[in-house]
Amino acid sequence: MQEDLTKEIRFAGICTVVLDLIFWIISLFVMKFSIAVILGLLLGSIGMMANLCLLRRSILNAVRFGQTRDIKGYLFRVLIASAVIAAGLMSEHVNAVAAVVPFLYPKIIFGILSFRTK
């Protein structure tokens, strides 16, 4: 179980880099080059990966100890996402849209994983 989750986190990291590059290339066509987009993608990707790692920990705790309700972990994940969004909105050096987009990546990544054969 733990090995499967570790492989999924690793796959999510690789997919995140690829999706960030795709989003950045698309943003070059929409607007001129901006370091704010890169910083937003970096901030959002770090926040999204932190959320996935915390979710992995919650899943492992549920399997090991039978704790199905981990409200602290959930609130901490929401706090991370909120902090990233707030940083994106408040900082002029970070593109807010680019900071939020990586939080949508898990839908794409785990959709890809669901179609992969074992």
Secondary structure, DSSP 4 states (H G I P E B T S, - for coil): -HHHHHHHHHHHHHHHHHHHHHHHHHHHHHS---HHHHHHHHHHHHHHHHHHHHHHHHHHHHHHH-----HHHHHHHHHHHHHHHHHHHH-TTS-HHHHHGGGGHHHHHHHHHHHS--
